[in-house]
Amino acid sequence: MPLHFELVTPAKLVRSEEVHMVVVPGTDGEFGVLEGHAPFMSTIRDGAVQVFKTAGAAPETIEVRGGFAEVGDSGLTVLAEHVEG
């Protein structure tokens, strides 16, 4: 089953899509999120969010600065202070 992933900034919704996995640059280290991940919240550090559309696919990277990530019943939401590009 796909993971619902949303990337938002204070200004707008940047992404809302179904993906295989997302790797987030947490302040305590990178963590990967797949569908069915336990509820979880973490602050994020400046770095690259890696979005894997399908299993085995090369990741798309999105540079983010600050914010936090929340995993819940609806999927993964990354609230970034700033998204590059």
C-alpha positions in Angstrom: 0.0 0.0 0.0 1.3 3.5 -0.7 2.1 6.1 1.9 0.3 9.4 1.7 3.0 12.1 1.9 2.4 15.9 2.3 5.0 18.6 2.3 3.8 22.0 3.4 5.4 25.3 4.3 3.7 28.2 6.1 2.9 29.7 2.6 1.5 26.7 0.7 1.0 23.0 0.1 4.1 21.9 -1.8 3.3 18.2 -2.3 0.5 15.8 -1.7 1.0 12.4 -3.2 1.1 8.6 -2.7 4.6 7.3 -2.5 6.5 4.1 -1.4 8.8 5.6 1.2 10.1 8.9 2.5 13.4 9.5 4.3 13.4 12.5 6.5 16.4 14.4 8.0 15.4 14.3 11.7 17.4 16.2 14.3 18.4 12.9 15.8 19.3 11.3 12.5 17.5 10.3 9.3 14.5 8.1 9.5 12.5 6.3 6.8 8.7 6.2 6.8 6.6 3.5 5.0 2.9 2.9 5.0 1.7 1.6 8.4 4.5 3.3 10.4 3.7 3.9 14.1 2.6 7.4 15.0 5.7 9.5 15.5 6.8 13.2 15.6 10.2 14.6 15.1 11.8 18.0 14.5 13.8 18.1 11.3 17.2 19.6 10.5 18.3 21.3 7.3 18.8 18.7 4.7 17.2 16.6 2.0 13.9 14.8 2.2 14.2 11.8 -0.1 11.0 10.6 -1.8 10.9 7.1 -3.2 7.9 6.9 -5.6 8.2 3.1 -5.9 10.2 0.3 -4.2 13.7 0.3 -5.7 13.2 3.7 -7.5 15.9 6.3 -7.3 14.9 8.9 -4.8 13.8 12.5 -5.6 15.4 14.9 -3.2 13.8 18.0 -1.8 16.0 20.4 0.2 14.2 21.6 3.4 15.2 24.0 6.2 13.8 23.4 9.7 10.4 22.3 10.8 8.9 19.0 11.9 7.5 15.8 10.6 4.5 14.0 11.9 3.4 10.4 11.1 -0.2 9.6 11.8 -3.2 7.6 10.5 -3.3 9.8 7.4 0.3 9.3 6.5 3.4 11.5 6.7 3.2 15.3 6.9 6.4 17.4 6.8 5.9 21.0 7.9 9.1 22.8 6.7 10.0 26.3 7.4 11.4 26.6 3.9 11.7 24.4 0.8 14.4 25.1 -1.7 13.3 25.8 -5.3 
